[in-house]
Amino acid sequence: MRFAQWVYRLAGIYGLLVLLPQYFIFDQFGIDYPPAITHPEFYYGFVGVGLAWQVAFLIIGQDPIRYRPLMIATWLEKFTFLGAALVLFAQQRIPGVIMGAASLDGLLGILFVLAWWKTPRE
């Protein structure tokens, strides 16, 4: 199995396992990390877009050479969350557990860059 296949499949499976349960913990999230969310459309919208990207990762993992150009967009998906989390953490606006999740996204982003670099062009 090529490196890119392994990385994208791992990211897709991990993401599905992390994001799917979030559809069922909306109220608990507000209890664990107050204040309560006042705009559920942002919460569910984030989860839905996140899930769509996990499916994209799985698709890329099936044929990395064919989908190599799309890999660049996956960097944006990972590094924008990391960047936002770094700023919010520095401002003490998010807890460490969220920063930990963002750090995992950053690691996956680095692996995505390496996968792109190691994947030959068509």
C-alpha positions in Angstrom: 0.0 0.0 0.0 1.3 3.4 -0.9 2.1 5.9 1.8 -0.7 8.3 0.6 -3.3 5.5 0.6 -2.4 4.6 4.2 -2.4 8.2 5.4 -5.7 9.2 3.8 -7.5 6.0 4.8 -6.3 6.4 8.4 -7.4 10.1 8.4 -10.8 9.3 7.0 -11.5 6.5 9.4 -10.2 8.5 12.4 -12.3 11.5 11.4 -15.5 9.4 11.0 -14.9 7.9 14.4 -14.4 11.3 16.0 -17.0 13.3 14.2 -20.0 11.0 13.9 -20.6 10.9 17.7 -20.7 14.7 17.8 -24.2 14.6 16.2 -25.4 13.1 19.5 -23.5 15.2 22.1 -24.7 18.7 21.2 -26.2 19.4 24.7 -23.4 17.6 26.5 -20.8 19.8 24.7 -22.4 22.9 26.2 -22.3 21.3 29.7 -18.6 20.2 29.4 -17.4 23.4 27.7 -19.7 26.2 28.8 -21.3 28.4 27.7 -23.9 26.5 25.8 -23.8 26.8 22.0 -26.3 29.5 20.9 -26.1 28.7 17.2 -26.6 25.0 16.6 -26.5 25.6 12.8 -22.8 26.4 13.1 -22.1 23.3 15.3 -24.0 20.9 13.0 -22.7 22.6 9.9 -19.1 22.1 11.1 -19.8 18.4 11.8 -21.4 17.9 8.4 -18.6 19.6 6.5 -16.1 17.7 8.6 -17.8 14.4 7.7 -17.8 15.3 4.0 -14.1 15.8 4.2 -13.6 12.4 5.8 -15.4 10.8 2.9 -13.1 12.8 0.5 -10.1 11.5 2.4 -11.3 7.9 1.9 -11.8 8.6 -1.8 -8.3 10.1 -2.2 -7.0 7.0 -0.3 -8.5 4.8 -3.0 -6.5 6.4 -5.9 -4.0 9.0 -4.7 -2.4 9.5 -8.1 -5.7 10.4 -9.7 -6.7 12.7 -6.8 -3.3 14.2 -6.2 -4.4 17.8 -7.0 -7.2 17.5 -4.4 -4.6 16.7 -1.7 -3.7 20.4 -1.7 -7.2 21.3 -0.5 -6.8 18.8 2.3 -3.9 20.8 3.7 -6.2 23.8 4.0 -8.8 21.6 5.8 -6.2 20.6 8.4 -4.1 23.7 8.8 -7.0 26.2 9.1 -8.3 24.3 12.2 -4.9 24.1 13.7 -4.2 27.8 13.1 -7.5 28.9 14.6 -7.0 26.6 17.6 -3.5 28.0 18.2 -4.8 31.6 18.3 -7.8 30.6 20.5 -5.6 28.6 22.8 -3.2 31.5 23.2 -6.1 33.7 24.1 -7.3 31.1 26.6 -10.6 30.7 24.7 -10.5 26.9 24.2 -9.5 24.1 26.6 -6.4 22.0 26.2 -8.4 19.0 25.0 -9.5 20.9 21.9 -6.0 22.1 21.3 -4.9 18.4 21.5 -7.5 17.5 18.8 -6.2 20.4 16.6 -2.6 19.2 17.1 -3.7 15.8 15.7 -5.1 17.6 12.7 -1.8 19.4 12.3 0.0 16.1 12.4 -2.3 14.7 9.7 -1.8 17.9 7.7 2.0 17.3 7.7 1.4 13.7 6.7 -0.9 15.0 3.9 1.9 17.3 2.6 4.3 14.3 2.7 1.8 12.1 0.9 1.4 14.7 -1.8 5.2 15.0 -2.2 5.6 11.2 -2.3 2.8 10.6 -4.8 3.8 10.7 -8.4 2.0 12.9 -10.9 -0.2 11.0 -13.4 
